[in-house]
Amino acid sequence: MKIAIPVDKGSRPTAVCASFGRAPYFLFYESETGESTFVENMALNSPGGAGIKAAQLIADNQARAVLTPRCGENAAQVLQSSGIQLYKTSSASVEESIENFLSGELAPLDTIHAGFHHGGD
C-alpha cells in the first residue's frame, strides 16, 4: 500500500509537517517494499487552493492513505472522493508514524478543519 505523508524536507531525516496543503514535500512510502520517494509540493506557494492541489498530487501518485496531523475540508473531500483514507499522526517522527500506521495504532482523522481560505492552508 502506498502511504503519503506531508514532510518538512525532501530527504531523511525529516519530520511530519504540521500543514497538509503547505507542506514543502510529500513522502510516498510503499509498505510492501519499504521504498520511499519524495515529491515536491508545487502548491506550497499557491495564493489559494493549496490543499486541493496537494490532495490531487497525492491522488495522482496513487496513494491509498495519508498520515497527517490535520487537513482542510476541501482537501479532505478530494482525498476521500479518490478513496484515500486519512489518519491522524500522533508524532512528528516519520518513522514512528509509519510504524504506528502499519501496526494499526493510528486513528482515522475525523476532525477536519474548515481550511484557511484566501491564502492560508
C-alpha positions as CSV (number, residue, x, y, z in Angstrom):
1,M,0.0,0.0,0.0
2,K,1.3,3.4,-0.9
3,I,1.2,5.9,2.0
4,A,1.6,9.7,1.7
5,I,2.9,11.9,4.5
6,P,3.4,15.7,4.4
7,V,7.0,16.4,5.4
8,D,9.4,19.3,6.0
9,K,12.3,18.2,3.9
10,G,12.9,16.3,0.7
11,S,15.2,13.7,2.3
12,R,15.6,11.8,5.5
13,P,15.8,12.6,8.3
14,T,12.7,14.8,8.1
15,A,9.7,15.4,10.2
16,V,5.9,15.3,9.6
17,C,4.8,18.8,8.5
18,A,2.1,20.4,10.6
19,S,0.4,21.8,7.5
20,F,-1.0,19.5,4.8
21,G,-1.5,21.8,1.8
22,R,1.5,23.9,2.5
23,A,3.9,21.1,3.3
24,P,7.1,21.6,1.3
25,Y,7.3,17.9,0.3
26,F,5.3,14.7,0.4
27,L,6.9,11.4,1.3
28,F,5.4,8.4,-0.5
29,Y,6.1,5.2,1.3
30,E,5.4,1.8,-0.3
31,S,4.6,-0.6,2.6
32,E,5.3,-3.8,0.6
33,T,8.8,-2.8,-0.5
34,G,9.8,-0.2,2.1
35,E,10.7,2.2,-0.7
36,S,10.4,5.9,-0.1
37,T,10.0,8.7,-2.7
38,F,9.9,12.4,-2.0
39,V,7.8,14.7,-4.2
40,E,8.0,18.5,-4.1
41,N,4.6,20.1,-3.3
42,M,4.2,22.6,-6.1
43,A,1.1,24.0,-4.4
44,L,3.3,25.2,-1.5
45,N,3.3,28.9,-2.6
46,S,-0.1,28.9,-4.3
47,P,-2.2,32.0,-3.5
48,G,-5.2,29.8,-2.9
49,G,-6.3,26.2,-3.2
50,A,-3.1,24.7,-1.9
51,G,-4.8,21.9,-0.1
52,I,-6.9,20.9,-3.1
53,K,-3.7,20.9,-5.3
54,A,-1.8,18.9,-2.7
55,A,-4.6,16.4,-2.5
56,Q,-4.7,16.0,-6.2
57,L,-0.9,15.4,-6.2
58,I,-1.5,12.5,-3.7
59,A,-4.3,11.1,-5.8
60,D,-2.2,11.3,-8.9
61,N,0.6,9.4,-7.2
62,Q,-1.9,6.6,-6.3
63,A,-1.5,6.8,-2.5
64,R,-4.2,4.8,-0.6
65,A,-3.7,6.5,2.8
66,V,-2.5,9.9,4.1
67,L,-0.8,10.3,7.5
68,T,-1.2,13.9,8.7
69,P,-1.8,15.9,11.8
70,R,-4.6,18.0,10.1
71,C,-6.4,18.5,6.9
72,G,-8.7,21.2,5.5
73,E,-12.2,20.3,4.3
74,N,-11.6,20.9,0.6
75,A,-8.5,18.8,0.5
76,A,-10.3,16.1,2.6
77,Q,-13.1,16.0,0.1
78,V,-10.7,15.5,-2.8
79,L,-8.9,12.7,-1.0
80,Q,-12.0,10.9,0.2
81,S,-13.6,11.1,-3.2
82,S,-10.5,9.4,-4.5
83,G,-10.8,6.6,-2.0
84,I,-7.9,7.7,0.1
85,Q,-8.1,7.2,3.8
86,L,-6.9,9.9,6.3
87,Y,-5.1,9.0,9.5
88,K,-4.1,11.3,12.3
89,T,-0.4,11.3,13.1
90,S,0.5,11.3,16.8
91,S,4.2,12.1,16.4
92,A,6.4,14.4,14.3
93,S,8.6,11.4,13.6
94,V,8.0,10.0,10.1
95,E,9.4,6.6,11.1
96,E,7.1,6.4,14.1
97,S,4.1,7.5,12.2
98,I,4.7,4.8,9.5
99,E,5.2,2.1,12.2
100,N,2.1,3.2,14.1
101,F,0.1,3.1,10.9
102,L,1.3,-0.4,9.8
103,S,0.6,-1.8,13.3
104,G,-3.0,-0.3,13.2
105,E,-2.3,2.2,16.0
106,L,-3.3,5.4,14.1
107,A,-6.8,6.6,14.4
108,P,-8.7,7.9,11.4
109,L,-8.5,11.7,11.1
110,D,-12.1,12.6,11.8
111,T,-11.7,16.2,12.8
112,I,-11.4,18.2,9.5
113,H,-10.9,21.9,9.8
114,A,-12.6,24.5,7.6
115,G,-9.3,25.4,6.0
116,F,-7.5,28.7,5.6
117,H,-9.1,30.3,2.6
118,H,-7.7,33.4,0.9
119,G,-4.0,32.5,1.1
120,G,-3.9,30.1,4.1
121,D,-3.9,26.2,4.3
